[in-house]
Amino acid sequence: MQAKHEPRLLQSAATLDIRTLLARQSGTLLRAQALATGMPRERFDQMVRSRRLVRVFPSVYTNRDPADPAVRLWAAWLWAGEGAVIGGGAALFGHGVIDRMPRSITIYVPVARARSRRDPLRLIRTPLDPRDVGWHKGIRFTTPARTCLDLARWGERNDYLEAVLRRDLTSPDALRASVQRMAAVQGYDRALAAAHAVLTRPWSHPERRLHRVLADAGVTGWVANDRTQTATGTVFPDIGFPDIKLAIEINGKRYHDEAVDPNAFERDHRREQALVDAGWIVIRFTAKQIENDPKGVLHTILQMVNRLRGVAA
């Protein structure tokens, strides 16, 4: 059953024709929205009978393929009501962090809203802080920070946090604030651990691993992915020791492999050359080295740090 009161959605629809409405909502609409545009009931019913509009959920229809990811997002949100919020993996897809829409769509709904379970929708009746919610392309989503922290507390993948940091969709400060607001929710400890693991701003899982190695060894004076100006532009060393101009670069298959990105080798070479031209020393490690021989990697870094700082002194 469709929610009885969707004032914003219906008021907006009343100012549009049905074609514009469908274009704005990825080919998806509520029956009540269609009628709000002035379309006669008989005309709407005829479009349904002729399959020009296909039912996705009760009172939700589309003129596109119901399996289209954008249609699935809009249909789920419209069915749940404008007070609802898309979360989980579907929110990551909506924010453009992941390329594949998950089968299950997580939706936060108001506690008092009557909604029965409907596959493949996962309904959660938990109040959300307004600061953890935002509008994106017409739909309400949990923020990238809250989305990733939710996935972590549910025991799902939490390496998306590096991705949202890399894309500037959140910041360490925003993560701290978001996880503090989650202190009363189940799985808070896992969310807190996930947030702490990326507060040093790693942009990949191997970087996160090396950050932990350096922190556990008490190594100081380094920053991660810090904006560094060179003669040919701005670069972001994976790990940098600015006082001695030492850069640590990590070659991970996911982000540096030519099979994944044909331009990876050339881009990395230009980046290293820019740092060298600016007077930096660059040391490279592979993700496997960091995973399999963290002590050896640490030893190499410390030898170079001590040598350069000794020279500087």
C-alpha positions in Angstrom: 0.0 0.0 0.0 1.3 3.5 -0.9 1.9 6.0 1.8 -1.1 8.3 2.2 0.9 11.5 2.7 3.8 12.4 0.4 3.3 16.2 0.2 6.6 17.1 -1.4 6.4 14.4 -4.1 2.8 15.2 -4.9 3.2 19.0 -4.8 6.2 18.7 -7.1 4.3 16.4 -9.5 1.4 18.9 -9.7 3.7 21.4 -11.5 4.9 18.9 -14.1 3.6 16.9 -17.0 4.0 13.1 -16.8 6.9 13.0 -19.3 9.0 15.5 -17.3 8.1 13.6 -14.1 9.3 10.3 -15.6 12.5 11.8 -16.9 13.3 13.3 -13.5 12.7 10.0 -11.6 14.5 7.6 -13.9 11.2 6.5 -15.6 9.5 5.7 -12.2 6.6 7.2 -10.5 3.8 6.8 -8.0 0.3 6.4 -9.3 -0.7 9.3 -7.1 2.0 11.4 -8.7 0.7 10.6 -12.2 -2.8 11.7 -11.1 -1.3 14.8 -9.5 0.0 15.9 -12.9 -3.6 16.0 -14.1 -3.6 12.6 -15.9 -7.1 11.1 -15.8 -7.4 7.8 -13.9 -8.8 6.1 -17.0 -5.7 7.2 -19.0 -3.3 5.9 -16.4 -5.1 2.6 -16.1 -5.0 2.2 -19.9 -1.2 2.7 -19.9 -0.9 0.0 -17.3 -3.1 -2.4 -19.3 -1.1 -1.7 -22.5 2.2 -2.3 -20.5 3.4 1.2 -21.3 3.7 1.4 -17.5 4.8 -1.7 -15.6 4.1 -2.2 -11.9 7.3 -2.6 -9.8 5.8 -2.3 -6.3 2.3 -1.6 -5.1 1.4 1.9 -6.5 4.8 2.3 -8.1 5.2 2.0 -11.9 7.9 2.5 -14.5 8.1 2.9 -18.3 11.6 1.3 -18.3 13.1 -2.1 -17.5 12.2 -2.8 -13.9 15.6 -4.4 -13.5 17.4 -1.2 -14.3 19.4 -0.2 -11.2 18.2 3.4 -11.3 14.6 2.2 -11.6 15.1 -0.2 -8.7 16.4 2.7 -6.5 13.6 5.0 -7.3 10.9 2.4 -7.0 12.1 1.2 -3.6 12.3 4.8 -2.3 9.0 5.8 -3.7 7.3 2.7 -2.3 8.8 3.3 1.2 7.8 7.0 1.2 9.7 10.3 1.1 10.5 10.0 4.8 12.5 6.9 4.0 16.3 6.8 3.5 18.2 4.4 1.2 21.3 2.9 3.0 23.8 0.1 2.8 25.2 -1.0 -0.6 22.4 0.6 -2.5 23.4 4.0 -1.0 27.0 3.4 -2.1 25.8 2.7 -5.6 23.7 5.8 -5.5 26.7 7.9 -4.4 28.7 6.4 -7.3 31.2 4.5 -5.0 30.4 1.1 -6.4 29.5 0.1 -10.0 27.0 -2.7 -9.2 23.7 -2.3 -7.6 23.2 -5.0 -4.8 20.3 -7.3 -5.1 19.0 -6.4 -1.6 18.1 -2.7 -1.0 18.4 -1.5 2.6 15.8 1.2 3.5 15.5 3.1 6.8 11.8 3.9 7.4 10.2 6.0 10.1 9.3 3.9 13.1 5.6 4.7 12.9 5.3 4.0 9.2 3.4 0.8 8.4 5.4 -1.2 5.9 5.5 -5.0 5.6 8.6 -6.9 4.6 9.0 -7.1 0.8 11.7 -8.9 -1.0 14.3 -7.7 -2.0 13.9 -4.8 0.4 15.4 -4.8 3.8 13.5 -2.4 6.1 15.1 -0.9 9.2 13.1 1.0 11.7 15.9 3.0 13.4 15.9 6.8 13.7 18.7 8.5 11.8 20.3 11.7 12.8 19.6 14.3 10.1 23.3 14.9 9.8 23.7 11.4 8.5 21.2 11.8 5.7 21.3 13.8 2.5 19.6 14.3 -0.8 21.4 13.0 -3.9 19.8 13.1 -7.4 16.3 13.4 -5.9 16.5 10.5 -3.4 17.4 10.5 0.3 20.5 8.4 1.1 22.6 7.9 4.2 25.8 9.9 3.8 28.8 8.1 2.5 30.4 8.1 6.0 27.3 6.7 7.7 26.8 4.2 4.9 30.3 2.7 5.2 30.1 2.7 9.0 26.8 0.8 8.8 28.3 -1.8 6.6 31.2 -2.2 9.0 28.9 -2.6 12.0 26.8 -5.2 10.1 30.0 -7.2 9.6 30.2 -6.5 5.9 33.1 -5.1 3.8 34.5 -1.9 5.4 37.2 -1.1 2.8 34.8 1.2 1.1 35.9 3.8 3.7 39.2 4.2 1.8 37.2 4.8 -1.4 35.0 7.5 0.0 38.1 9.2 1.5 39.9 9.0 -1.8 37.0 10.6 -3.6 36.6 13.3 -0.9 33.1 12.1 -0.2 33.9 12.3 3.5 36.8 13.3 5.8 38.3 11.9 9.0 36.5 14.6 11.0 33.2 13.7 9.4 33.8 10.0 10.2 34.6 10.8 13.8 31.4 12.8 14.2 29.3 10.2 12.5 30.6 7.3 14.5 30.0 9.3 17.7 26.3 9.6 16.8 26.1 5.8 16.5 27.2 5.1 20.1 23.8 3.6 20.9 23.3 1.3 17.9 24.1 -2.4 17.7 27.6 -3.0 16.3 29.0 0.3 17.4 32.3 -1.3 18.4 32.9 -2.6 14.8 31.9 0.8 13.3 34.3 2.6 15.7 37.2 0.2 14.9 36.6 0.7 11.1 36.6 4.5 11.6 39.8 4.4 13.6 41.5 2.3 11.0 41.2 5.0 8.4 41.6 8.2 10.4 45.2 8.4 9.0 43.5 8.7 5.5 44.6 5.6 3.6 43.3 5.4 0.1 43.5 1.6 -0.3 43.7 -1.5 1.9 47.5 -1.9 1.5 48.0 1.7 2.6 45.8 1.0 5.6 48.0 -2.0 6.4 51.2 0.0 6.1 49.8 2.8 8.3 49.2 0.3 11.0 52.7 -1.1 10.7 54.2 2.4 11.0 51.9 3.3 13.9 52.7 0.1 15.8 56.4 0.8 15.4 56.0 4.3 16.8 57.2 5.9 13.5 56.2 9.6 13.4 56.6 12.5 11.0 54.6 11.0 8.1 51.4 12.0 6.4 49.2 10.1 4.0 48.0 11.3 0.6 48.9 14.9 1.5 48.7 17.5 -1.3 52.2 18.1 -2.6 52.9 20.7 -5.2 55.5 20.0 -7.9 56.6 21.9 -11.0 54.3 19.8 -13.2 51.2 19.9 -10.9 49.8 18.5 -7.6 50.5 14.9 -6.5 49.5 12.9 -3.5 52.2 10.6 -2.2 50.8 7.5 -0.6 52.9 8.2 2.4 55.2 11.1 2.8 57.9 12.3 5.2 57.8 16.0 4.3 60.7 17.0 6.5 63.1 14.8 4.5 61.2 14.6 1.3 60.8 10.8 1.3 57.8 9.3 -0.4 56.6 5.8 0.0 54.5 4.5 -2.9 52.5 1.3 -2.9 51.7 -0.7 -6.0 48.5 -2.5 -5.4 47.0 -4.6 -8.2 43.6 -3.0 -7.8 44.8 0.5 -8.4 48.0 0.2 -10.4 47.6 -2.9 -12.6 47.6 -2.1 -16.4 45.0 -4.9 -16.8 42.6 -2.9 -14.6 43.8 0.5 -15.8 45.8 0.7 -19.1 47.2 4.1 -18.1 48.3 3.0 -14.6 52.0 2.5 -15.5 52.4 5.8 -17.3 50.5 7.7 -14.7 52.6 6.2 -11.9 55.8 6.9 -13.8 54.9 10.6 -14.3 53.9 10.9 -10.7 57.2 9.5 -9.5 59.2 11.6 -11.9 57.4 14.8 -10.7 58.4 13.9 -7.1 62.0 13.2 -8.0 62.2 16.4 -10.0 61.0 18.2 -6.9 63.8 16.7 -4.8 62.0 13.8 -3.3 63.3 10.2 -2.8 60.7 7.6 -3.7 60.6 4.0 -2.4 58.1 1.6 -3.9 56.6 -1.5 -2.3 54.0 -3.9 -3.6 50.9 -4.8 -1.7 52.2 -8.4 -1.4 55.4 -7.2 0.3 53.4 -5.2 2.9 51.2 -8.2 3.5 53.8 -10.9 3.6 56.9 -9.1 4.9 55.8 -6.1 7.0 59.0 -6.3 9.1 61.2 -6.1 6.0 59.2 -3.2 4.6 59.5 -1.4 8.0 63.2 -2.0 8.2 63.8 -0.5 4.7 61.7 2.5 5.5 63.4 3.1 8.8 66.9 2.8 7.3 66.1 5.4 4.7 64.4 7.7 7.3 67.3 7.5 9.7 69.9 8.1 6.9 68.1 11.1 5.5 67.4 12.6 8.9 71.0 12.0 9.8 72.1 13.8 6.7 69.7 16.6 7.4 71.0 17.0 11.0 
